[in-house]
């Protein structure tokens, strides 16, 4: 009797290639933000007083609260990966749902914060900001650019994690096939690490 044909063979999954591809993507993101961090450093050296005063105007409470939110979300996504590795599908789904909720809380906090600043006329080309020295204009320009870009990454992360939650529900991510969730978790950790750098640069600028 002949053996099973090609159709019966197990599908090929290049887990190593998927992980390498994700790390390459993370590297390009680090280059992007690394360039912005260098730009910030150059202007910070040129306008230390204006950057210090700009940092004093930001809402440190919201900045720190959002840091706690993101760090907690990093923990829950890591716990979700561990849970699916152990075959605990329900626990993995709950933890991933909590991660999504925390990500949404972060974005809501940013909207509240930005709304307050925009309401005071502190935004690019805003009437209040244009009265300020050049260094202050640059500070807030970088603030909106870098935190806005980070916010877009958070939004993208929410989309990716939502897809992972759907795949978990459909049993497309299992204890023997979880590389997609692992890569999504790596992306989310990147988002968290970037924010950890943004917090002292803007909110704790001394």
C-alpha atoms as one frame of an Amber mdcrd trajectory, in Angstrom:
protein
   0.000   0.000   0.000   1.378   3.367  -0.959   2.022   6.001   1.695   0.120
   9.254   2.069   0.317  11.583  -0.901   1.565  15.176  -0.897  -1.925  16.461
   0.034  -1.761  14.557   3.311   1.648  15.908   4.266   1.852  18.375   7.120
   1.993  21.980   5.936   5.422  23.559   5.979   5.814  26.375   8.485   8.970
  28.485   8.450   8.929  29.597  12.081  12.567  30.651  12.068  12.094  32.733
   8.934   9.027  34.431  10.441  10.966  35.327  13.576  13.926  36.678  11.613
  11.583  38.728   9.434   9.963  40.233  12.508  13.301  41.109  14.055  14.330
  42.840  10.820  11.116  44.864  10.940  11.797  45.811  14.565  15.307  46.896
  13.556  13.938  49.263  10.877  11.548  50.759  13.437  14.432  51.321  15.839
  16.343  53.116  13.077  13.317  55.364  12.456  12.889  56.359  16.078  16.643
  56.409  16.643  16.920  59.144  14.011  14.195  61.147  15.764  15.943  60.695
  19.116  19.171  62.050  17.591  17.270  65.022  16.175  15.756  65.659  19.589
  19.214  65.509  21.216  20.641  68.018  18.746  17.875  70.544  19.372  17.894
  69.867  23.111  21.557  70.836  23.185  20.783  74.045  21.271  17.679  75.040
  23.269  18.067  73.519  26.772  16.048  76.217  28.554  13.096  76.113  26.142
  13.006  72.297  26.222  13.017  72.353  30.021  10.135  74.831  30.142   8.215
  72.870  27.505   8.514  69.693  29.546   7.160  71.511  32.594   3.927  72.260
  30.703   3.149  68.628  29.862   0.918  66.506  32.078   3.389  64.304  33.955
   0.597  62.402  35.719  -0.869  61.238  32.401   2.617  60.489  31.057   3.507
  58.276  34.016   0.045  56.689  34.073   0.371  55.776  30.404   3.783  54.252
  31.118   2.248  52.014  33.787  -0.565  51.096  31.386   1.855  50.086  28.623
   4.181  48.175  30.933   1.195  46.244  32.278   0.055  45.511  28.716   3.525
  44.154  27.914   3.164  41.807  30.867  -0.297  40.607  29.830   0.720  39.917
  26.221   3.763  37.956  27.461   1.505  35.985  29.823  -0.866  35.314  26.919
   1.972  33.778  24.909   3.006  31.637  27.883  -0.594  30.518  28.344  -1.016
  29.342  24.746   2.340  27.542  24.953   0.826  25.568  27.827  -2.347  24.940
  25.849  -4.431  27.259  28.039  -6.452  28.788  25.218  -9.119  30.508  27.323
  -6.541  32.149  29.583  -4.535  33.285  26.551  -7.635  34.924  25.063  -8.514
  36.712  28.305  -4.985  38.052  28.727  -4.875  39.233  25.113  -8.249  40.953
  25.545  -6.861  42.738  28.629  -3.867  43.852  26.534  -6.233  45.337  23.953
  -8.200  47.114  26.669  -5.028  48.635  28.129  -3.926  49.777  24.669  -7.297
  51.501  24.217  -6.884  53.194  27.621  -3.506  54.531  26.480  -5.002  56.071
  23.343  -7.917  57.606  25.267  -5.432  59.190  27.698  -3.466  60.637  24.777
  -6.626  62.083  23.214  -7.532  63.723  26.539  -4.010  65.099  26.923  -3.744
  66.392  23.366  -7.218  67.959  23.573  -6.188  69.944  26.653  -2.999  71.180
  24.978  -4.754  72.056  21.729  -7.410  73.881  23.740  -4.646  76.136  25.108
  -3.431  76.864  21.584  -0.305  74.732  22.071  -0.066  72.835  18.795   1.935
  73.225  15.549   1.165  76.698  14.118  -1.201  77.317  17.041  -1.695  80.969
  18.037  -0.270  80.530  21.526   2.699  78.469  20.404   3.686  80.951  17.682
   4.175  83.597  20.384   6.877  81.451  21.965  10.641  81.370  21.243  11.935
  79.171  18.434  13.152  76.509  20.871   9.662  76.079  22.344   8.129  75.768
  18.882  10.658  73.043  18.022  10.051  71.232  21.322   6.308  70.985  20.811
   6.784  70.177  17.129   8.922  67.188  18.110   6.500  66.305  20.892   3.530
  66.056  18.541   5.552  64.329  15.828   7.117  61.658  18.032   4.173  60.959
  20.330   1.835  61.060  17.325   3.975  58.561  15.436   4.072  56.388  18.534
   0.278  56.668  18.784  -0.029  55.386  15.213   2.112  52.408  16.207  -0.187
  51.773  19.169  -3.180  51.911  16.818  -1.483  49.463  14.449  -0.668  47.241
  17.421  -4.322  47.195  18.439  -5.223  46.012  14.941  -2.573  43.282  15.005
  -3.530  42.066  18.485  -7.216  42.068  17.541  -6.390  39.783  14.613  -4.424
  37.528  16.979  -7.421  37.355  19.308  -9.617  36.324  16.377  -7.097  33.655
  15.360  -7.016  32.358  18.931 -10.794  32.126  18.914 -10.738  30.197  15.623
  -8.028  27.852  16.939  -5.583  29.136  14.326  -3.073  29.793  17.104  -2.330
  26.762  19.262   0.301  25.395  21.599   2.132  23.877  18.604   1.686  26.925
  16.331   1.956  30.262  18.130   4.653  32.133  16.183   2.114  34.716  14.949
   1.198  35.650  18.508   4.864  35.643  19.490   5.705  38.099  16.695   2.722
  40.280  17.595   3.986  40.303  21.181   7.450  41.350  20.013   5.938  44.269
  18.107   3.970  45.306  21.184   7.097  45.201  23.344   8.748  47.515  20.790
   5.874  49.984  21.168   6.330  49.900  24.950  10.107  50.377  24.803   9.754
  53.418  22.544   7.365  55.028  25.013   9.788  54.397  27.873  12.266  56.598
  25.979   9.663  59.248  25.137   8.607  59.678  28.766  11.893  61.160  30.065
  12.608  63.079  26.845   9.390  65.084  27.050   7.553  64.703  30.339  10.605
  64.567  32.591  12.762  67.028  30.615  14.972  68.723  33.177
